[in-house]
Amino acid sequence: MVRVEHLNQTFLRTKKLPHIWCPGCGNGIVTAALVRAVERAGFAQRDVVIVSGIGCSSRAAGYLNFNTLHATHGRALAFATGLKLSQPQLKIFVIMGDGDCSAIGGNHFIHAARRNIDLNAVIINNYIYGMTGGQHSPLTPAGRKSTTAPAGTLERPFELLELARGAGATFGARGSAAQPRQLEQLIVQGARHKGFAVIEALSPCPTYYGRKNRQGGPVEMLRALKDSSVSVEGASGLDPAELSEKLVTGVIYVKDAPEYTEQYYRSTGKEPG
């Protein structure tokens, strides 16, 4: 209880509370996991920057007591890239939603991965646009309903972590609001990694996705999310048919590659700042 109170008073802008998220939304769980991860990683509060775009998940920046930058829709990674290049000592976490990141922000996403710039992209994936009315996103599973696909979307979703890996990201992990302690640890591991780290955080949206797809309330959605999750180790023992029904969680890949900011300063002979 003491630790929770410490975290709340230190890392939250309590005057901004209560938050605006819908009851049962997983955004608060993911945000709390991020706060615990920052403390566990041992980063100085003044060195941490939270950058967000536009959307339900991006409102998290307003509640977090760090240096924060609320950017425009889809452009969070572009703002974060400029900030990292100007002050490479900063620990930058970029909070995005599935639409914010992979639709209007998709081009910035693949090029941040290509450069392998040392940013931590935390993508809260609830499979739908929550703030603007429940449209389907590039991560909405095929066949699922939304306001813009009342009979079910025909489009295949991106495999976000594979997209990032193909573009050059050197760390990819997946966790969920149903297993917040695991998610916390994944964010820590990504933050300690040198290079572009992508943490996909699966999160329920009872208001739009759950209601339109008859998935029940918040408890049912969290339970279904947990029951469908399988660890990377557990997935290795499943056949393709079994695996197609599962969400693989944990560190999906990690590798080494040159980091863009270090290369930039080395090639120019300039000093940061």
CORZIMO-V712722 format. One record per pair of residues at least 24 apart in sequence whose ideal C-beta (glycine too) atoms are under 10 Angstrom apart, sorted by the first residue. I is the first residue (numbers start at 1). GAP is how many residues later the second one is. If there is no record, write none. Layout:
I & GAP
I & GAP
This chain:
3 & 33
3 & 36
4 & 28
4 & 32
6 & 33
7 & 25
7 & 28
7 & 29
7 & 31
7 & 32
8 & 24
8 & 27
8 & 57
9 & 56
10 & 25
10 & 28
10 & 29
10 & 35
10 & 55
11 & 24
11 & 25
11 & 27
11 & 28
11 & 34
11 & 37
11 & 52
11 & 53
11 & 54
11 & 55
12 & 51
12 & 52
12 & 53
13 & 48
13 & 49
13 & 50
13 & 51
13 & 52
13 & 53
13 & 55
14 & 49
14 & 51
15 & 48
15 & 50
16 & 43
16 & 46
16 & 47
16 & 48
16 & 49
17 & 46
18 & 45
19 & 40
19 & 41
19 & 43
19 & 44
20 & 36
20 & 39
20 & 42
20 & 43
20 & 111
21 & 35
21 & 36
21 & 38
21 & 39
21 & 42
21 & 109
21 & 110
21 & 184
21 & 186
22 & 34
22 & 108
22 & 183
22 & 184
22 & 185
22 & 186
22 & 196
23 & 183
23 & 184
23 & 194
23 & 195
24 & 180
24 & 181
24 & 182
24 & 183
24 & 186
24 & 193
24 & 194
24 & 195
24 & 196
24 & 197
24 & 198
25 & 31
25 & 32
25 & 99
25 & 101
25 & 105
25 & 152
25 & 178
25 & 179
25 & 180
25 & 181
25 & 182
25 & 193
26 & 31
26 & 98
26 & 99
26 & 100
26 & 150
26 & 151
26 & 152
26 & 154
26 & 157
26 & 175
26 & 176
26 & 177
26 & 178
26 & 179
26 & 180
26 & 192
26 & 195
26 & 196
26 & 199
27 & 28
27 & 29
27 & 30
27 & 31
27 & 32
27 & 33
27 & 36
27 & 68
27 & 70
27 & 97
27 & 99
27 & 103
27 & 150
27 & 174
27 & 176
27 & 177
27 & 178
28 & 32
28 & 35
28 & 149
28 & 175
29 & 95
29 & 147
29 & 148
29 & 149
29 & 150
29 & 151
29 & 154
29 & 172
29 & 174
29 & 175
29 & 193
30 & 27
30 & 30
30 & 65
30 & 92
30 & 93
30 & 94
30 & 95
30 & 96
30 & 145
30 & 146
30 & 147
30 & 150
30 & 153
30 & 154
30 & 157
30 & 169
30 & 171
30 & 172
30 & 173
31 & 26
31 & 28
31 & 29
31 & 30
31 & 32
31 & 33
31 & 64
31 & 91
31 & 93
31 & 146
31 & 170
32 & 28
32 & 145
32 & 148
32 & 151
32 & 152
33 & 89
33 & 142
33 & 143
33 & 144
33 & 146
33 & 147
33 & 148
33 & 149
33 & 150
33 & 151
33 & 152
33 & 153
33 & 154
33 & 155
33 & 166
33 & 168
34 & 26
34 & 30
34 & 59
34 & 61
34 & 86
34 & 88
34 & 90
34 & 149
34 & 150
34 & 153
34 & 154
34 & 157
34 & 165
34 & 167
35 & 25
35 & 28
35 & 29
35 & 30
35 & 31
35 & 149
35 & 152
36 & 144
36 & 145
36 & 147
36 & 148
36 & 149
36 & 151
36 & 152
37 & 56
37 & 83
37 & 85
37 & 146
37 & 147
37 & 148
37 & 149
37 & 150
37 & 151
37 & 152
37 & 153
37 & 154
37 & 155
37 & 162
38 & 26
38 & 28
38 & 53
38 & 55
38 & 146
38 & 149
38 & 150
38 & 153
39 & 145
39 & 149
40 & 144
40 & 145
40 & 147
40 & 148
40 & 151
41 & 50
41 & 79
41 & 146
41 & 147
41 & 148
41 & 149
41 & 150
41 & 151
42 & 146
42 & 149
42 & 150
43 & 47
43 & 48
43 & 50
43 & 148
43 & 149
44 & 45
44 & 47
46 & 44
47 & 40
47 & 42
47 & 43
47 & 44
47 & 45
48 & 42
48 & 43
48 & 44
48 & 45
48 & 143
49 & 30
49 & 31
49 & 34
49 & 35
49 & 38
49 & 41
49 & 42
49 & 43
49 & 44
49 & 45
49 & 70
50 & 26
50 & 30
50 & 41
50 & 42
50 & 43
50 & 44
50 & 45
50 & 72
51 & 24
51 & 25
51 & 26
51 & 27
51 & 28
51 & 29
51 & 30
51 & 32
51 & 33
51 & 41
51 & 42
51 & 43
51 & 44
51 & 45
51 & 68
51 & 69
51 & 70
52 & 24
52 & 27
52 & 28
52 & 41
52 & 42
52 & 43
52 & 44
52 & 45
52 & 48
52 & 70
53 & 24
53 & 25
53 & 26
53 & 27
53 & 41
53 & 42
53 & 43
53 & 44
53 & 46
53 & 47
53 & 48
53 & 51
53 & 52
53 & 55
54 & 42
54 & 43
54 & 45
54 & 46
54 & 50
54 & 51
54 & 77
54 & 78
55 & 40
55 & 41
55 & 42
55 & 43
55 & 44
55 & 45
55 & 46
55 & 50
55 & 69
55 & 71
55 & 74
55 & 75
55 & 76
55 & 77
55 & 82
56 & 41
56 & 43
56 & 44
56 & 68
56 & 70
56 & 72
56 & 73
56 & 74
56 & 75
56 & 76
56 & 147
56 & 149
56 & 151
56 & 152
57 & 38
57 & 39
57 & 40
57 & 41
57 & 42
57 & 43
57 & 44
57 & 65
57 & 66
57 & 67
57 & 68
57 & 69
57 & 73
57 & 74
57 & 144
57 & 146
58 & 36
58 & 37
58 & 38
58 & 39
58 & 42
58 & 66
58 & 73
59 & 36
59 & 38
59 & 72
60 & 33
60 & 35
60 & 62
60 & 64
61 & 32
61 & 33
61 & 34
64 & 29
64 & 31
66 & 25
66 & 27
67 & 25
68 & 25
68 & 27
69 & 25
70 & 25
71 & 25
71 & 29
71 & 34
72 & 28
72 & 32
72 & 33
73 & 24
73 & 26
73 & 27
73 & 30
73 & 31
73 & 32
73 & 59
74 & 25
74 & 26
74 & 27
74 & 28
74 & 29
74 & 30
74 & 31
74 & 32
74 & 33
74 & 34
74 & 35
75 & 25
75 & 29
75 & 30
75 & 33
76 & 24
76 & 25
76 & 29
76 & 32
76 & 33
76 & 36
76 & 43
76 & 45
77 & 24
77 & 28
77 & 30
77 & 31
77 & 32
77 & 33
77 & 34
77 & 35
77 & 36
77 & 40
77 & 42
77 & 44
77 & 119
78 & 27
78 & 29
78 & 30
78 & 33
78 & 34
79 & 29
80 & 28
80 & 32
80 & 37
80 & 39
80 & 40
80 & 41
81 & 27
81 & 30
81 & 31
81 & 34
81 & 36
81 & 38
81 & 179
81 & 180
83 & 36
84 & 28
84 & 33
84 & 34
84 & 35
84 & 175
84 & 176
84 & 177
84 & 180
85 & 32
85 & 175
85 & 176
85 & 179
85 & 180
85 & 187
86 & 175
86 & 186
86 & 187
87 & 174
87 & 185
87 & 186
88 & 29
88 & 30
88 & 171
88 & 172
88 & 173
88 & 174
88 & 176
88 & 177
88 & 184
88 & 185
89 & 172
89 & 183
89 & 184
90 & 28
90 & 29
91 & 27
91 & 28
91 & 29
91 & 100
91 & 101
92 & 25
92 & 26
92 & 27
92 & 28
92 & 29
92 & 99
93 & 26
93 & 27
93 & 28
93 & 29
93 & 94
93 & 97
93 & 98
93 & 104
93 & 106
94 & 25
94 & 26
94 & 27
94 & 28
94 & 29
94 & 103
94 & 104
95 & 25
95 & 26
95 & 27
95 & 28
95 & 29
95 & 106
96 & 25
96 & 26
96 & 27
96 & 28
96 & 29
97 & 26
97 & 27
97 & 28
97 & 29
97 & 31
97 & 32
97 & 33
97 & 34
97 & 40
97 & 42
97 & 106
97 & 108
98 & 25
98 & 26
98 & 27
98 & 28
98 & 29
98 & 30
98 & 31
98 & 32
98 & 38
98 & 39
98 & 40
98 & 41
98 & 42
98 & 59
98 & 60
98 & 62
98 & 102
98 & 104
98 & 105
98 & 107
99 & 26
99 & 27
99 & 28
99 & 29
99 & 30
99 & 31
99 & 32
99 & 33
99 & 36
99 & 37
99 & 38
99 & 39
99 & 40
99 & 41
100 & 24
100 & 29
100 & 31
100 & 37
101 & 24
101 & 36
101 & 37
101 & 38
101 & 57
101 & 59
101 & 63
101 & 97
101 & 99
102 & 35
102 & 36
102 & 37
102 & 55
102 & 56
102 & 58
102 & 61
102 & 62
103 & 26
103 & 32
103 & 33
103 & 34
103 & 35
103 & 36
103 & 55
104 & 34
106 & 32
106 & 52
106 & 57
109 & 49
109 & 51
109 & 54
109 & 55
109 & 58
109 & 60
109 & 87
109 & 89
110 & 53
110 & 54
110 & 56
110 & 57
110 & 58
110 & 59
111 & 56
111 & 57
112 & 52
112 & 55
112 & 56
112 & 57
112 & 84
112 & 86
112 & 148
113 & 50
113 & 51
113 & 52
113 & 53
113 & 54
113 & 55
113 & 56
113 & 57
113 & 59
113 & 82
113 & 83
113 & 84
113 & 85
114 & 50
114 & 52
114 & 53
114 & 54
114 & 55
114 & 82
114 & 146
115 & 52
115 & 53
115 & 54
115 & 80
115 & 81
115 & 142
115 & 143
115 & 144
115 & 145
115 & 146
115 & 148
115 & 149
116 & 51
116 & 52
116 & 53
116 & 54
116 & 55
116 & 78
116 & 79
116 & 80
116 & 81
116 & 139
116 & 140
116 & 141
116 & 142
116 & 143
116 & 144
116 & 145
116 & 146
116 & 147
117 & 51
117 & 52
117 & 78
117 & 79
117 & 142
117 & 143
117 & 144
117 & 145
117 & 146
117 & 147
118 & 52
118 & 73
118 & 75
118 & 76
118 & 77
118 & 78
118 & 79
118 & 141
118 & 142
118 & 143
118 & 144
119 & 50
119 & 71
119 & 76
119 & 77
119 & 78
119 & 79
119 & 141
119 & 142
120 & 51
120 & 67
120 & 70
120 & 71
120 & 72
120 & 73
120 & 76
120 & 77
120 & 78
120 & 79
121 & 39
121 & 43
121 & 48
121 & 50
121 & 51
121 & 69
121 & 75
121 & 76
121 & 77
121 & 78
121 & 79
122 & 53
122 & 61
122 & 64
122 & 65
122 & 68
122 & 69
122 & 75
122 & 76
122 & 77
122 & 78
122 & 79
123 & 37
123 & 38
123 & 41
123 & 51
123 & 75
123 & 76
123 & 77
123 & 78
123 & 79
123 & 80
124 & 53
124 & 75
124 & 76
124 & 77
124 & 78
124 & 79
124 & 81
125 & 32
125 & 35
125 & 49
125 & 51
125 & 75
125 & 76
125 & 77
125 & 78
125 & 80
126 & 51
126 & 75
126 & 76
126 & 77
126 & 78
126 & 79
126 & 80
126 & 81
126 & 82
126 & 83
126 & 84
126 & 95
127 & 26
127 & 30
127 & 75
127 & 76
127 & 77
127 & 78
127 & 81
127 & 82
127 & 83
127 & 86
128 & 77
128 & 79
128 & 80
128 & 81
128 & 82
128 & 84
128 & 85
129 & 76
129 & 79
129 & 80
130 & 73
130 & 75
130 & 77
130 & 78
130 & 79
131 & 77
132 & 76
133 & 75
134 & 71
134 & 73
134 & 74
134 & 75
134 & 77
134 & 78
135 & 73
136 & 72
136 & 73
136 & 76
137 & 72
138 & 25
139 & 61
139 & 63
140 & 69
140 & 73
141 & 68
141 & 72
143 & 70
144 & 65
144 & 68
144 & 69
144 & 71
145 & 63
145 & 64
145 & 66
145 & 67
145 & 68
145 & 69
146 & 62
146 & 63
146 & 66
146 & 67
147 & 61
147 & 65
149 & 63
150 & 62
152 & 60
152 & 61
159 & 41
160 & 38
160 & 40
161 & 37
161 & 38
161 & 39
161 & 87
161 & 91
161 & 92
162 & 90
162 & 91
163 & 35
164 & 32
164 & 33
164 & 34
164 & 36
164 & 88
164 & 89
165 & 33
165 & 87
165 & 88
165 & 90
167 & 29
167 & 31
168 & 27
168 & 28
168 & 87
168 & 89
168 & 92
169 & 26
169 & 27
169 & 28
169 & 29
169 & 84
169 & 85
169 & 86
169 & 88
170 & 24
170 & 25
170 & 26
170 & 27
170 & 28
170 & 83
170 & 84
170 & 85
170 & 86
170 & 87
170 & 88
170 & 89
171 & 24
171 & 25
171 & 26
171 & 27
171 & 28
171 & 80
171 & 81
171 & 82
171 & 83
171 & 84
172 & 24
172 & 25
172 & 26
172 & 27
172 & 28
172 & 79
172 & 80
172 & 81
172 & 82
172 & 83
173 & 24
173 & 25
173 & 26
173 & 27
173 & 28
173 & 59
173 & 76
173 & 77
173 & 78
173 & 79
173 & 80
173 & 81
174 & 24
174 & 25
174 & 26
174 & 27
174 & 28
174 & 55
174 & 58
174 & 73
174 & 74
174 & 75
174 & 76
174 & 77
174 & 78
175 & 24
175 & 25
175 & 26
175 & 27
175 & 28
175 & 54
175 & 72
175 & 74
175 & 75
175 & 76
176 & 24
176 & 25
176 & 26
176 & 27
176 & 28
176 & 46
176 & 49
176 & 50
176 & 52
176 & 53
176 & 71
176 & 73
177 & 24
177 & 25
177 & 26
177 & 27
177 & 41
177 & 44
177 & 45
177 & 48
177 & 49
178 & 24
178 & 25
178 & 26
178 & 43
178 & 44
178 & 45
178 & 46
178 & 47
178 & 48
178 & 49
178 & 50
178 & 51
178 & 69
178 & 71
179 & 43
179 & 46
179 & 47
179 & 50
179 & 52
179 & 70
182 & 47
182 & 49
182 & 67
182 & 68
183 & 66
185 & 65
185 & 66
186 & 63
186 & 64
186 & 65
186 & 66
189 & 61
189 & 62
189 & 65
190 & 61
190 & 64
193 & 58
193 & 61
193 & 62
193 & 63
193 & 66
194 & 62
194 & 63
194 & 64
194 & 65
194 & 67
194 & 68
195 & 59
195 & 60
195 & 61
195 & 62
195 & 63
195 & 64
195 & 65
195 & 67
196 & 61
196 & 63
196 & 64
197 & 57
198 & 54
198 & 55
199 & 52
200 & 47
200 & 49
200 & 52
202 & 26
202 & 27
202 & 45
202 & 47
225 & 24
